[in-house]
Amino acid sequence: MFTNLKDAKRLLIEAQLTPVQGDRFQPTGFADLGAATYQLSDGTSMLLVESAQSVANRLEATIIGADNALIPELEGLSYIKVKMEGASDAQTTSLIEAHRVNSPFIISDKNFQAVFCEEAAYAKGKPVDWRRIARAMFKYDVNSVLHGAFMANLEDGRIKLARAISGFVEAKGIREVVSGGVKNNPIDPTGKLRAKEYDKDVYGNVPYQRVEYTAEKITAYFNLDLGLLRSYDLGSSHPISGVSSNHSQPSDMVEGC
């Protein structure tokens, strides 16, 4: 299989989906927009069921195991583990941070920032070497190469790696399914009776509307940009040995993975 993809620019995958039960499903909603509906040039009604951002989150979730670490099958791939200093004693990793390596809990640390910039040959006011940047990113966090990274928190914010793998889900020939419900207050439907020192607007009967959809066809699309990955010149067997050692120890980190 990999031999067949040697000279391919992209690996494109389509999969037909159906609701787990019945015909209705609920798509991703957007603030101040709701569901993303649109029409093709022939008037066919379409719906964006899952955006590229949502699919990226779902893809990343498949590799996360216990304690926000990698699943056993993928142990050895690079990522960064962070332990916060202070009373909270909380932990996070680049696997779950919304912006991966660009997380302020990671890139704001001056020690790690200096090491990363040196390995990426990156400095304010100097030309960008995208291969060096991709190699440095690959060393510290493979996910940032696969799912992209916008390093807005680093220097002058010029590092932007596009998604190497992306996906989205579309539904064709959609129809709205409008339903509703109500949150009942069996003691006082008017909401005038309230708990002492808790005056939030959560009392009484609260009716609501729910919009779901049916569709003639639901399709998931995936795109692995092999040409982009080759352009980084990572090598056919790019070494990641040592990546899981303590290579990054900023002041608010105790170990890197």
Stockholm file with secondary structure:
# STOCKHOLM 1.0

chainA/1-257         MFTNLKDAKRLLIEAQLTPVQGDRFQPTGFADLGAATYQLSDGTSMLLVESAQSVANRLEATIIGADNALIPELEGLSYIKVKMEGASDAQTTSLIEAHRVNSPFIISDKNFQAVFCEEAAYAKGKPVDWRRIARAMFKYDVNSVLHGAFMANLEDGRIKLARAISGFVEAKGIREVVSGGVKNNPIDPTGKLRAKEYDKDVYGNVPYQRVEYTAEKITAYFNLDLGLLRSYDLGSSHPISGVSSNHSQPSDMVEGC
#=GR chainA/1-257 SS CTTTTTTCSEEEEEEEECCSSSSCBCCCCBTTTBSEEEECTTCCEEEEEECHHHHHHHHHHTTBCGGGCBCGGGTTSCCCEEECCSSSCCEEETTTSTTGGGCHHHHTCHHHHHHHHHHHTCCTTSCCCHHHHHHHHHHHCHHHHHSCEECTTSTTSCCEECCSEEEEEEEESCEEEEEEEEECCSSCTTSCCCCTTCCCSCCSCEEEEEEEEECSEEEEEEEEEHHHHHHTTCCTTCCCTTTTSSCCCCTTCSCCC
#=GC SS_cons         CTTTTTTCSEEEEEEEECCSSSSCBCCCCBTTTBSEEEECTTCCEEEEEECHHHHHHHHHHTTBCGGGCBCGGGTTSCCCEEECCSSSCCEEETTTSTTGGGCHHHHTCHHHHHHHHHHHTCCTTSCCCHHHHHHHHHHHCHHHHHSCEECTTSTTSCCEECCSEEEEEEEESCEEEEEEEEECCSSCTTSCCCCTTCCCSCCSCEEEEEEEEECSEEEEEEEEEHHHHHHTTCCTTCCCTTTTSSCCCCTTCSCCC
//
